[in-house]
C-alpha cells in the first residue's frame, strides 16, 4: 500500500557543544522514548524500533565543534547504514533517506 503521509524529521545540531547535547537533540527530534540510552548503540536500536520517518534533514552539522566531528561521522554512518538496510527490507514506497542541509 502506498504511503502518502511521509514523515520528515528535522534535526538541528546548531550550537551543540557536547555529545550529550547532540543525543538530547536526537531524542527530541526523533521522538525517542525517555529511556533512550544517549549513545550510538541506542541510536541504532531506536532507529529500528521507534523511528517512523522516511526522511531526516540535518541542519547545523557544519557548526558542530571539530572535537565532535568523529561523533557526527558516526551518526552519519549509522544513517547511511539505515538507508542501506531499509532499501533491502522495506517497500520502495517506504524508503529512507537523509540530507545534510547547512
C-alpha positions as CSV (number, residue, x, y, z in Angstrom):
1,X,0.0,0.0,0.0
2,X,1.4,3.4,-1.0
3,X,2.2,5.7,1.9
4,X,1.3,9.3,1.1
5,X,2.0,10.5,4.6
6,X,5.7,10.5,4.7
7,X,7.1,11.9,7.9
8,X,10.2,14.2,7.9
9,X,12.4,14.7,10.9
10,X,14.4,17.9,11.2
11,X,17.4,17.5,13.4
12,X,19.0,20.9,14.3
13,X,22.6,20.5,15.7
14,X,23.3,24.2,15.7
15,X,25.2,25.3,18.8
16,X,25.7,21.8,20.1
17,X,29.0,21.8,22.1
18,X,28.8,18.4,23.8
19,X,28.0,14.9,22.8
20,X,25.2,14.9,25.4
21,X,23.6,17.9,23.6
22,X,23.7,16.0,20.3
23,X,21.9,13.0,21.8
24,X,19.4,15.2,23.5
25,X,18.5,16.9,20.2
26,X,18.3,13.4,18.5
27,X,16.0,12.2,21.3
28,X,13.7,15.2,20.8
29,X,13.7,15.3,17.0
30,X,13.2,11.6,16.6
31,X,10.7,11.4,19.4
32,X,12.6,8.6,21.1
33,X,11.3,7.4,24.4
34,X,12.6,8.8,27.7
35,X,14.7,5.8,28.3
36,X,16.7,6.4,25.1
37,X,20.3,5.5,26.0
38,X,22.0,8.6,24.5
39,X,24.8,6.6,22.8
40,X,25.3,5.3,19.3
41,X,24.2,1.7,20.0
42,X,20.9,3.1,21.4
43,X,20.6,5.4,18.4
44,X,20.9,2.4,16.0
45,X,18.4,0.3,18.1
46,X,16.0,3.2,18.3
47,X,16.1,3.9,14.6
48,X,14.8,0.4,14.0
49,X,12.3,0.3,16.9
50,X,10.9,3.8,17.2
51,X,11.5,5.9,14.0
52,X,8.6,6.3,11.7
53,X,10.0,8.9,9.4
54,X,11.1,8.4,5.8
55,X,13.4,11.4,5.7
56,X,15.8,13.1,8.1
57,X,17.0,16.6,7.4
58,X,20.1,17.6,9.4
59,X,20.8,21.3,10.0
60,X,23.8,22.9,11.7
61,X,26.1,19.9,11.3
62,X,29.0,22.1,10.0
63,X,28.6,24.3,13.1
64,X,29.4,21.5,15.5
65,X,32.9,21.9,17.0
66,X,35.7,20.0,15.4
67,X,36.2,18.0,18.6
68,X,32.8,16.4,17.9
69,X,33.4,15.7,14.2
70,X,34.1,12.0,14.8
71,X,30.8,11.7,16.6
72,X,29.0,13.4,13.7
73,X,30.7,11.0,11.3
74,X,29.4,8.0,13.4
75,X,25.9,9.4,13.3
76,X,26.1,9.9,9.5
77,X,27.5,6.4,9.1
78,X,24.6,4.9,11.1
79,X,22.1,6.9,9.0
80,X,23.8,5.5,5.8
81,X,23.5,2.0,7.2
82,X,19.8,2.6,7.9
83,X,19.3,3.8,4.4
84,X,21.0,0.6,3.0
85,X,19.1,-1.7,5.3
86,X,15.8,-0.1,4.5
87,X,16.4,-0.5,0.8
88,X,16.8,-4.2,1.4
89,X,13.8,-4.9,3.6
90,X,11.2,-2.2,3.1
91,X,8.8,-1.5,0.3
92,X,10.3,1.0,-2.1
93,X,7.5,3.4,-1.3
94,X,8.7,3.5,2.3
95,X,12.4,4.1,1.6
96,X,14.5,6.1,4.0
97,X,16.8,9.0,3.2
98,X,18.6,11.7,4.9
99,X,20.1,15.0,3.9
100,X,22.6,17.4,5.5
101,X,21.3,20.9,5.0
102,X,23.8,23.6,6.0
